[in-house]
Each structure stands twice: as C-alpha cells, then as structure tokens.
C-alpha cells in the first residue's frame, strides 16, 4: 500500500508523517507541501499510489485543483481531503472536485484508519465531526451531484448555461484547470509534461474557441463555467445536465 500527503503546514505535516511511519513504514508514503509539489513527485514515483491525503487550502495549487487533476488522470486513486475549515461550502466543493473522503484536520489520527478503510472499500467517507454541518440527506445529495458532474466531465463536454456543447480536449481541460492557479506557463508545462511553447499554443487555441482576449479572461471563464474546481457547481442549471 502506497500513500501520499500534501500539506503546507509543517507542524501538521510532521504529525501526519509520524502516523504513517508508525502504521505503514517510512517507505510507504511520500510527502509534499502543495499540489504542484505533489504532482511533480508523483511523476517521479515508480510505485502506484493508492490513497492521497490533501489539505484543501494550500498555496500555489490548492487541494481542490489537485484533486480534480488527480481524478482526471488517475481515476483509481482514492483521495481524502482535510481542513480546519468546517463550513458546508468547503466540504461540498471538495466532494464535487473528486475527494472520496473528508476529515477534520485537527487530530486526523483519530479517523485516518477508518477513512482509509472506507474509501478503499469503495465508499464515501465524511468525518462524524461534520455531522452538525452536513446531515446524511444533504451528504447523499452532494454525492449525487458529484456523480452527475463527473459523468459529464468524462464525456469531454463543456456545458454552457444555454445548454450548448463544445468539445474540450484532454490537454485543453488540463490547461483550464491549471491556469486558475498561480503557476506560470512554464510551471504548467512541467506539470503537464509538455513544453512552455506548447502550453502557450494550447492557450491561444482556447482564446479563439471561447472568444476571450487573454489568459486572465480565460481564468474567469474557467471559474464561471466549472473547469476550475473552485467554481460553484450548485449554480449550474439542472437542465444543463445530460
């Protein structure tokens, strides 16, 4: 069993590291300080990672963006998000992005083993400490929304609020997601495994496809229509779903 953890808070990362070393050994987990750092380390890792733990609030590339990217490229990886923020919107966005479980960041050791077991069994896991925020009925609705969203995403379709469909290639979708982070074209190219020039060419193609002037407008477009995982998918009209 191989694990990965991304957390920009050193004290929290050290505690999680100690837990994994104690329960699974020092060679069974890799650690990163943000999403970009994690993706670069995963590219070099020869062993398949089974479960990833992500802090939802990280600089450079946050947990939601990282989750979306991982689920798009490695759909079999199980992802457990964690945060000290316990509001409904944070948890909802995390599951829509693709996490399989969500736990409270404070004292993660109390539920880590249970969360791992649940997601590896194919279940969705929500820390009981969030039950006051999200009851079972609401959680079922969130998971249903998540599944509908990913059913559309996997078909490679862009859904506008007029119900129109525009085909998006895999690389175009990657760029739309990564463009919403603080990464430069060069840094995006490293994550995508392509040259900076190719990233720029893909971006120019998207400018024409969606009639936007520059990368700033493209980021706003991605946020508005759901390619960036920060977008609020609850506001998409039900009639837009296939």
MARVEXFI-990885 format. One line per 3 residues: number of its first residue (from 1); their letters; for each residue x negated, y, z of N, C-alpha, C. Coordinates in Angstrom, 3 decimals. Atoms other than C-alpha are relative to their C-alpha. Layout:
! MARVEXFI-990885
NUM> A> X:Y:Z:X:Y:Z:X:Y:Z; ... $
//
This chain:
! MARVEXFI-990885
1> XXX> -0.841:-1.193:0.000:0.000:0.000:0.000:-0.878:1.245:0.000; 0.793:-1.224:0.110:-1.391:3.387:-1.026:0.892:1.220:0.206; -0.766:-1.199:-0.318:-0.227:6.783:0.269:-0.776:1.251:-0.398 $
4> XXX> 0.619:-1.304:0.235:-0.883:10.452:-0.469:0.760:1.037:0.807; -0.606:-1.063:-0.804:-0.247:13.538:1.666:-0.503:1.348:-0.497; 0.383:-1.371:0.349:-0.227:17.217:0.651:0.594:0.947:1.032 $
7> XXX> -0.427:-0.919:-1.060:-0.075:19.825:3.423:-1.077:1.070:0.144; 0.998:-1.071:-0.068:-1.769:23.232:3.538:-0.352:0.414:1.427; 0.283:-0.340:-1.393:-1.666:23.476:7.343:-0.944:-1.048:0.590 $
10> XXX> 1.065:0.923:-0.395:-4.888:21.932:8.632:0.358:-0.831:1.223; -0.327:0.730:-1.225:-3.639:21.001:12.110:1.026:-1.091:-0.266; -1.027:0.980:0.344:-0.574:19.262:10.720:-0.586:-1.122:-0.848 $
13> XXX> 0.624:0.995:0.868:-2.642:17.503:8.046:-0.871:-0.958:0.805; 0.855:0.844:-0.839:-5.082:16.224:10.671:0.822:-1.008:0.795; -0.866:0.914:-0.751:-2.234:14.733:12.731:0.536:-1.110:-0.900 $
16> XXX> -0.523:0.993:0.941:-0.750:13.019:9.692:-1.103:-0.954:-0.435; 1.152:0.827:0.368:-4.193:11.791:8.665:-0.290:-1.040:1.073; 0.266:0.912:-1.116:-4.742:10.268:12.107:1.039:-1.116:0.053 $
19> XXX> -1.069:1.007:-0.035:-1.379:8.486:11.918:-0.226:-1.055:-1.078; 0.218:0.953:1.093:-2.149:6.908:8.542:-1.252:-0.839:0.226; 1.210:0.768:-0.287:-5.656:5.904:9.578:0.279:-1.088:1.031 $
22> XXX> -0.326:0.954:-1.058:-4.239:4.197:12.655:0.878:-1.132:-0.516; -0.983:0.994:0.431:-1.415:2.391:10.861:-0.349:-0.725:-1.296; 0.270:0.618:1.296:-2.833:1.691:7.397:-1.480:-0.045:-0.383 $
25> XXX> 1.420:0.000:0.319:-6.584:2.279:7.472:-0.417:1.259:-0.749; 0.500:-1.263:0.547:-8.773:5.145:6.284:-0.068:0.033:-1.521; 0.129:0.036:1.456:-8.971:3.974:2.660:1.343:-0.090:-0.717 $
28> XXX> -1.316:0.194:0.605:-5.227:3.711:2.080:0.792:1.287:-0.165; -0.725:-1.266:0.139:-4.368:7.392:1.928:-0.946:1.094:-0.486; 0.772:-1.162:0.428:-5.620:10.440:0.046:0.731:1.262:0.445 $
31> XXX> -0.563:-1.214:-0.585:-5.085:13.972:1.303:-0.319:1.210:-0.860; 0.156:-1.209:0.801:-4.605:17.335:-0.410:0.593:1.187:0.749; -0.449:-1.205:-0.705:-3.969:20.928:0.641:1.101:0.758:-0.735 $
34> XXX> -1.129:-0.572:0.736:-1.408:21.834:-2.045:0.333:-0.911:-1.168; -0.432:0.869:1.081:0.406:20.383:-5.024:-1.015:-0.155:-1.112; 0.997:0.063:1.060:-2.241:21.258:-7.587:-1.168:-0.886:0.413 $
37> XXX> 1.086:0.821:-0.530:-4.959:19.719:-5.425:0.386:-1.474:-0.031; -0.475:1.384:0.002:-2.857:16.564:-5.094:0.003:-0.588:-1.408; -0.072:0.514:1.364:-2.247:16.205:-8.839:-1.387:-0.274:-0.569 $
40> XXX> 1.366:0.209:0.477:-5.945:16.588:-9.590:-0.618:-1.251:0.625; 0.538:1.187:-0.674:-6.818:13.911:-7.019:0.687:-1.274:-0.496; -0.714:1.165:0.523:-4.134:11.569:-8.347:-0.528:-0.402:-1.370 $
43> XXX> 0.563:0.302:1.315:-5.647:11.849:-11.822:-1.277:-0.829:0.112; 1.270:0.710:-0.195:-8.930:10.505:-10.429:0.179:-1.314:0.759; -0.243:1.180:-0.825:-7.353:7.830:-8.214:0.271:-1.219:-0.879 $
46> XXX> -0.167:1.217:0.797:-7.641:4.318:-9.650:1.117:-0.890:0.530; -1.053:0.813:-0.597:-5.185:2.702:-7.235:1.345:0.713:-0.097; -1.339:-0.570:0.125:-1.459:3.239:-7.757:0.499:0.461:1.366 $
49> XXX> -0.547:-0.538:-1.247:0.056:5.465:-5.070:1.474:-0.383:0.105; -1.372:0.465:-0.202:3.291:4.069:-3.625:0.906:1.073:0.590; -0.816:-1.005:-0.693:4.511:6.879:-1.354:-0.800:1.289:0.157 $
52> XXX> 0.627:-1.314:-0.149:3.728:10.605:-1.366:0.772:0.805:1.037; -0.599:-0.887:-1.001:4.374:12.956:1.567:-0.369:1.435:-0.352; 0.241:-1.365:0.456:4.773:16.619:0.659:0.606:1.035:0.933 $
55> XXX> -0.524:-1.182:-0.672:5.085:19.810:2.631:0.734:0.811:-1.064; -0.778:-0.722:0.996:7.807:21.774:0.858:-0.494:1.422:-0.221; 0.489:-1.370:0.112:6.133:25.132:1.500:-1.525:0.008:-0.017 $
58> XXX> 1.454:-0.061:0.149:2.581:25.261:0.129:-0.349:1.072:-1.024; 0.420:-0.976:1.008:0.626:27.902:-1.803:-0.420:-0.682:-1.297; 0.464:0.416:1.331:-0.392:27.571:-5.476:1.037:-0.867:-0.706 $
61> XXX> -1.044:0.859:0.568:2.013:24.688:-6.191:0.738:-0.636:1.159; -0.725:0.422:-1.197:4.717:24.018:-3.643:0.544:-1.420:-0.111; -0.479:1.375:-0.055:6.408:20.786:-2.635:1.060:-0.325:-1.023 $
64> XXX> -1.063:0.257:0.972:9.446:21.137:-4.880:-0.563:-0.130:-1.409; 0.611:0.071:1.330:7.396:21.853:-8.010:-0.796:-1.292:-0.163; 0.801:1.219:0.042:5.063:18.974:-7.176:0.887:-1.233:-0.093 $
67> XXX> -0.943:1.122:0.039:7.980:16.621:-6.543:0.566:-0.191:-1.390; -0.578:0.076:1.344:9.578:17.451:-9.874:-1.008:-0.576:-0.985; 1.048:0.462:0.907:6.300:16.919:-11.709:-0.271:-1.490:0.195 $
70> XXX> 0.289:1.407:-0.279:5.616:13.593:-9.986:1.129:-0.909:-0.460; -1.140:0.834:0.388:9.121:12.232:-10.566:0.141:-0.083:-1.516; -0.082:0.010:1.460:8.950:13.204:-14.219:-1.045:-0.937:-0.598 $
73> XXX> 1.095:0.795:0.552:5.598:11.486:-14.817:-0.124:-1.381:0.635; 0.139:1.270:-0.722:5.692:8.720:-12.192:1.301:-0.304:0.749; -1.318:0.168:-0.630:9.365:7.899:-11.536:0.062:-1.073:1.077 $
76> XXX> -0.029:1.072:-0.999:8.499:4.836:-9.449:-0.616:0.405:1.336; 0.571:-0.474:-1.257:6.592:6.835:-6.832:1.114:0.463:0.934; -0.946:-0.476:-1.005:8.573:7.375:-3.644:-0.568:1.257:0.655 $
79> XXX> 0.455:-1.280:-0.543:8.396:10.901:-2.260:0.808:0.363:1.239; -0.638:-0.451:-1.239:9.138:12.051:1.279:-0.450:1.434:0.269; 0.310:-1.391:-0.279:9.331:15.790:1.856:0.088:0.283:1.486 $
82> XXX> -0.133:-0.412:-1.401:8.833:17.502:5.190:-0.175:1.510:0.103; 0.069:-1.445:-0.192:9.200:21.036:6.514:0.430:0.357:1.415; -0.490:-0.533:-1.276:9.647:23.079:9.661:1.288:0.779:-0.211 $
85> XXX> -1.239:-0.711:0.337:12.486:24.868:7.858:1.123:-1.014:-0.108; -1.052:1.020:-0.103:15.721:23.069:8.564:1.323:0.447:-0.605; -1.267:-0.479:0.554:18.301:25.030:6.565:0.485:-0.891:-1.139 $
88> XXX> -0.653:0.830:1.012:20.708:23.399:4.143:-0.657:0.140:-1.370; 0.508:-0.244:1.352:19.285:25.025:1.006:-1.357:-0.645:-0.234; 1.309:0.628:0.130:15.739:23.810:1.611:0.136:-1.505:-0.219 $
91> XXX> -0.174:1.452:0.101:16.896:20.224:2.088:0.672:-0.374:-1.314; -0.711:0.287:1.251:19.302:20.313:-0.859:-0.945:0.100:-1.192; 0.932:-0.176:1.105:16.654:21.658:-3.223:-1.024:-1.128:-0.050 $
94> XXX> 0.997:1.075:-0.035:14.167:19.037:-2.078:0.542:-1.279:-0.633; -0.579:1.221:0.577:16.525:16.176:-2.960:0.309:0.170:-1.482; -0.242:-0.227:1.418:17.568:17.739:-6.270:-1.312:-0.094:-0.779 $
97> XXX> 1.320:0.073:0.641:13.864:18.087:-7.106:-0.454:-1.439:-0.189; 0.370:1.396:0.166:13.460:14.358:-6.563:-0.514:-0.728:1.217; 0.472:0.750:-1.169:12.443:13.529:-2.995:0.955:-1.145:0.313 $
100> XXX> -0.811:1.150:-0.409:13.666:10.176:-1.719:0.329:0.060:1.484; -0.242:-0.168:-1.428:13.486:11.212:1.918:-0.439:1.374:0.444; 0.368:-1.319:-0.527:13.202:14.333:4.036:-0.045:-0.090:1.513 $
103> XXX> 0.166:0.086:-1.448:11.855:14.602:7.569:-0.444:1.352:0.560; 0.399:-1.226:-0.692:11.252:17.348:10.099:-1.498:-0.045:0.237; 1.464:-0.016:-0.062:7.597:18.409:10.085:-0.533:-0.135:1.417 $
106> XXX> 0.435:0.132:-1.390:7.322:18.695:13.859:0.173:-1.442:0.465; -0.031:1.375:-0.506:6.477:15.278:15.300:0.437:-0.993:-1.079; -0.347:0.899:1.103:6.622:13.458:11.956:-0.230:-1.462:0.364 $
109> XXX> 0.330:1.382:-0.363:5.126:10.362:13.596:1.194:-0.758:0.568; -1.167:0.653:-0.596:8.467:9.680:15.288:0.836:-0.746:-1.032; -0.893:0.589:1.010:10.153:8.797:11.995:-0.730:-0.471:-1.258 $
112> XXX> 0.730:0.351:1.222:7.383:8.162:9.444:0.194:-1.450:-0.415; -0.102:1.416:0.336:7.518:4.378:9.631:1.400:-0.352:-0.489; -1.386:0.249:0.415:11.309:4.318:9.394:0.257:0.582:-1.386 $
115> XXX> -0.201:-0.645:1.296:11.279:6.752:6.468:-0.668:-0.786:-1.122; 0.715:0.793:0.999:8.681:4.706:4.589:0.782:-1.261:-0.342; -0.757:1.227:0.219:10.679:1.520:5.052:1.271:0.227:-0.795 $
118> XXX> -1.259:-0.288:0.685:13.911:3.118:3.870:-0.214:0.325:-1.479; 0.178:-0.391:1.406:12.573:4.710:0.682:-0.580:-1.142:-0.829; 0.537:1.145:0.732:10.592:1.598:-0.274:1.070:-1.054:-0.258 $
121> XXX> -1.126:0.921:0.199:13.859:-0.338:0.060:1.010:0.547:-1.007; -0.890:-0.584:0.999:15.470:1.967:-2.492:1.077:0.895:0.564; -1.004:-0.856:-0.635:17.447:4.060:-0.010:-0.489:1.446:0.066 $
124> XXX> 0.341:-1.397:-0.272:17.570:7.816:0.522:-0.005:0.194:1.510; 0.156:-0.149:-1.444:16.436:8.917:3.944:0.038:1.467:0.399; -0.051:-1.339:-0.577:17.358:12.025:5.929:-0.188:-0.119:1.501 $
127> XXX> 0.303:-0.015:-1.427:15.877:12.604:9.370:1.261:0.332:0.800; -1.196:-0.223:-0.824:18.618:12.345:12.010:0.019:1.370:0.663; 0.065:-1.316:-0.626:17.401:15.646:13.434:0.597:1.095:-0.883 $
130> XXX> -0.663:-0.948:0.896:19.012:17.331:10.412:1.511:-0.199:-0.053; -1.419:0.342:0.087:22.466:15.856:11.034:0.916:1.167:0.340; -0.830:-1.166:-0.315:23.742:19.110:12.520:0.115:0.946:-1.186 $
133> XXX> -0.003:-0.848:1.193:22.893:20.823:9.233:0.708:-0.672:-1.163; -0.564:0.755:1.123:23.920:18.102:6.779:0.605:-1.294:0.521; -0.656:1.234:-0.438:26.504:15.501:7.719:0.006:-1.020:-1.136 $
136> XXX> 0.046:1.087:0.978:26.989:12.217:5.868:0.735:0.347:-1.289; -0.783:-0.347:1.192:29.659:13.556:3.491:-0.755:0.979:-0.897; 0.771:-0.980:0.773:27.523:16.515:2.432:-1.214:-0.665:-0.633 $
139> XXX> 1.182:0.684:0.521:24.488:14.264:2.023:0.355:-0.842:-1.221; -0.455:0.801:1.144:26.434:11.962:-0.310:0.193:0.886:-1.229; -0.216:-0.931:1.113:27.400:14.973:-2.455:-1.330:0.485:-0.575 $
142> XXX> 1.322:-0.439:0.462:23.784:16.142:-2.617:-0.656:-1.081:-0.858; 0.600:1.105:0.749:22.600:12.715:-3.772:0.712:-0.196:-1.332; -0.759:0.118:1.249:25.385:12.553:-6.361:-0.426:1.085:-0.985 $
145> XXX> 0.449:-1.108:0.850:24.337:15.955:-7.696:-1.407:-0.262:-0.524; 1.370:0.352:0.403:20.712:14.852:-7.764:0.017:-1.007:-1.147; -0.040:1.049:1.010:21.568:11.743:-9.794:0.528:0.512:-1.336 $
148> XXX> -0.536:-0.584:1.233:23.626:13.726:-12.322:-1.055:0.872:-0.677; 1.033:-0.880:0.542:20.845:16.251:-12.719:-1.090:-0.800:-0.699; 1.081:0.778:0.592:18.186:13.616:-13.359:0.459:-0.817:-1.199 $
151> XXX> -0.525:0.697:1.172:20.447:11.737:-15.765:-0.104:0.889:-1.232; 0.117:-0.958:1.100:20.483:14.876:-17.913:-1.464:0.249:-0.340; 1.417:-0.298:0.202:16.782:15.641:-17.432:-0.696:-1.112:-0.780 $
154> XXX> 0.680:1.121:0.639:15.706:12.168:-18.539:0.342:-0.119:-1.476; -0.358:0.017:1.411:17.507:12.639:-21.838:-0.719:1.098:-0.773; 0.770:-1.029:0.669:15.266:15.601:-22.564:0.833:1.139:-0.524 $
157> XXX> -0.885:-1.051:0.479:18.093:18.107:-22.910:-0.069:1.230:0.876; -0.166:-1.247:-0.740:18.309:21.722:-21.916:1.478:0.344:-0.045; -1.422:-0.318:-0.068:21.818:22.660:-20.751:0.168:1.485:0.278 $
160> XXX> -0.264:-1.416:-0.242:22.829:26.289:-21.148:1.365:0.135:0.646; -1.305:-0.167:-0.630:25.797:27.761:-19.347:1.112:0.200:-1.014; -1.035:0.049:1.031:27.589:27.830:-22.699:0.188:-1.431:-0.504 $
163> XXX> -0.128:1.399:0.389:27.188:24.081:-22.991:-0.809:-0.372:-1.230; 0.817:0.292:1.168:24.669:24.293:-25.850:-1.200:-0.849:0.409; 1.101:0.911:-0.285:21.872:21.747:-26.115:-1.212:0.340:-0.869 $
166> XXX> 1.241:-0.236:0.729:18.269:22.414:-27.104:-1.020:-1.035:0.457; 0.950:1.053:-0.341:15.686:19.640:-27.261:-1.289:0.604:0.561; 1.247:-0.408:-0.632:12.679:20.081:-24.980:-0.957:-1.190:-0.013 $
169> XXX> 0.971:1.084:-0.022:9.543:18.009:-25.475:-0.561:-0.175:1.408; 0.560:0.284:-1.318:7.749:16.443:-22.529:-1.014:1.064:0.407; 1.012:-1.006:-0.327:4.864:18.906:-22.714:0.626:1.376:0.224 $
172> XXX> -0.687:-1.273:-0.211:7.207:21.866:-23.052:0.623:0.047:1.386; -0.613:0.050:-1.328:9.005:20.746:-19.928:-1.074:0.143:1.090; 1.095:-0.142:-0.965:5.704:20.388:-18.071:-0.400:1.466:0.155 $
175> XXX> 0.426:-1.393:-0.047:4.732:23.925:-19.001:1.046:0.877:0.674; -1.062:-0.780:-0.629:8.113:25.328:-17.971:-0.048:-0.136:1.517; 0.086:0.236:-1.441:7.684:23.759:-14.547:-1.235:0.683:0.581 $
178> XXX> 1.259:-0.507:-0.543:4.047:24.705:-14.040:-0.142:1.509:-0.144; 0.087:-1.450:0.202:4.492:28.247:-15.366:0.586:0.776:1.167; -0.627:-0.699:-1.122:6.555:29.081:-12.289:-0.891:0.018:1.241 $
181> XXX> 0.962:-0.038:-1.104:3.534:28.502:-10.035:-0.971:1.153:-0.236; 0.989:-1.073:0.146:0.614:30.875:-9.557:-1.167:-0.410:-0.893; 1.115:0.490:0.804:-1.575:28.818:-11.912:-0.140:0.758:-1.314 $
184> XXX> 0.296:-0.615:1.290:-3.245:30.339:-14.964:0.180:-1.035:-1.110; -0.059:0.935:1.124:-3.085:28.822:-18.457:-1.090:-1.066:0.132; 1.110:0.941:-0.136:-6.465:27.237:-17.791:0.290:-1.044:1.065 $
187> XXX> -0.316:0.922:-1.096:-5.332:25.706:-14.488:1.139:-0.931:-0.390; -1.102:0.837:0.480:-2.103:24.464:-16.075:-0.539:-1.071:-0.943; 0.599:0.956:0.918:-4.189:22.824:-18.793:-0.692:-1.141:0.720 $
190> XXX> 0.671:1.036:-0.791:-6.205:20.958:-16.163:1.016:-1.006:0.524; -1.033:0.882:-0.544:-3.047:19.571:-14.565:0.647:-0.838:-1.103; -0.644:0.703:1.106:-1.514:18.651:-17.937:-0.965:-0.906:-0.750 $
193> XXX> 0.991:0.796:0.699:-4.775:17.172:-19.180:-0.215:0.435:-1.439; 0.180:-0.538:1.348:-4.937:19.437:-22.254:-0.828:1.281:0.090; 0.812:-1.210:0.022:-6.957:22.473:-23.333:0.838:1.243:0.296 $
196> XXX> -0.681:-1.274:-0.247:-6.125:26.039:-22.365:0.652:0.515:-1.284; -0.532:-0.462:1.282:-5.613:26.819:-26.064:1.309:-0.703:-0.337; -1.234:0.734:0.283:-3.003:24.072:-26.410:1.130:0.490:0.896 $
199> XXX> -1.015:-0.545:-0.909:-1.163:25.397:-23.342:0.547:1.310:-0.555; -0.428:-1.273:0.573:-1.067:28.828:-24.968:0.876:-0.215:-1.232; -0.801:0.301:1.190:0.259:27.320:-28.211:1.389:-0.511:0.375 $
202> XXX> -1.292:0.504:-0.468:2.995:25.450:-26.339:0.848:1.151:0.519; -0.716:-1.157:-0.544:3.923:28.658:-24.537:0.564:0.870:-1.116; -0.482:-0.821:1.118:4.170:30.597:-27.811:1.187:-0.653:-0.695 $
205> XXX> -1.132:0.714:0.585:6.444:27.909:-29.187:1.267:0.168:0.822; -1.148:-0.195:-0.889:8.699:28.264:-26.153:0.518:1.429:-0.065; -0.442:-1.387:0.144:8.750:32.048:-26.549:0.978:0.111:-1.168 $
208> XXX> -0.850:-0.051:1.194:10.221:31.566:-30.030:1.287:-0.800:0.205; -1.158:0.883:-0.165:12.527:28.712:-29.054:1.087:0.639:0.840; -0.976:-0.586:-0.911:14.187:30.667:-26.263:0.067:1.526:-0.089 $
211> XXX> -0.100:-1.433:0.296:13.713:34.161:-27.695:-0.392:0.860:1.201; 0.527:-0.811:-1.097:11.618:35.547:-24.839:-1.311:0.635:-0.449; 1.137:-0.791:0.471:8.795:38.072:-25.117:-1.352:-0.524:0.458 $
214> XXX> 1.297:0.377:-0.550:6.092:36.676:-22.870:0.177:-1.015:1.125; -0.031:1.029:-1.037:5.196:34.288:-20.042:0.853:0.417:1.190; -0.822:-0.464:-1.112:6.895:36.464:-17.426:1.475:-0.249:-0.277 $
217> XXX> -1.395:0.251:0.370:10.195:36.249:-19.308:0.293:-1.498:-0.023; -0.188:1.450:0.030:9.674:32.512:-19.751:0.190:-0.555:1.408; -0.154:0.419:-1.394:9.270:32.074:-15.991:1.402:0.329:0.497 $
220> XXX> -1.359:-0.384:-0.400:12.509:33.974:-15.397:1.025:-0.926:-0.640; -0.884:0.930:0.701:14.183:31.759:-17.993:0.019:-1.351:0.708; 0.101:1.300:-0.663:12.913:28.608:-16.273:0.708:0.008:1.343 $
223> XXX> -0.669:-0.120:-1.296:14.126:29.812:-12.890:1.512:0.036:-0.165; -1.439:-0.177:0.199:17.531:30.730:-14.270:0.687:-1.284:-0.424; -0.681:1.136:0.596:18.254:27.539:-16.171:-0.427:-1.365:0.524 $
226> XXX> 0.189:1.277:-0.672:16.832:24.853:-13.936:-1.231:-0.786:-0.355; 1.229:0.729:0.276:13.490:23.846:-15.431:-0.989:0.167:1.139; 0.775:-0.156:-1.227:11.742:25.307:-12.403:0.818:-0.589:1.130 $
229> XXX> -0.754:0.690:-1.034:12.674:23.258:-9.400:0.535:0.930:1.062; -0.541:-0.950:-0.955:13.282:26.388:-7.369:1.399:0.452:-0.393; -1.309:-0.450:0.466:16.392:27.012:-9.477:1.110:-0.621:0.826 $
232> XXX> -1.117:0.454:-0.830:19.699:26.656:-7.708:1.009:-0.742:-0.863; -0.825:0.781:0.908:21.417:23.794:-9.488:1.464:-0.060:0.414; -1.390:-0.010:-0.428:24.582:24.149:-7.428:0.827:1.012:-0.788 $
235> XXX> -0.726:-1.026:0.720:25.479:27.164:-9.560:0.213:-0.344:-1.468; -0.254:0.433:1.364:25.461:25.219:-12.831:1.447:-0.452:-0.114; -1.402:0.373:0.179:28.996:24.842:-14.157:0.136:-1.511:-0.161 $
238> XXX> -0.225:1.440:0.118:30.374:21.303:-13.830:0.201:-0.404:-1.455; -0.261:0.311:1.398:31.417:21.476:-17.490:-1.282:-0.147:-0.808; 1.279:0.084:0.711:27.722:21.697:-18.427:-0.591:-1.397:0.070 $
241> XX> 0.566:1.346:-0.123:27.017:18.154:-17.246:0.547:-0.883:-1.104; -0.453:0.933:1.033:27.171:15.457:-19.916:0.885:-1.071:0.607 $
//
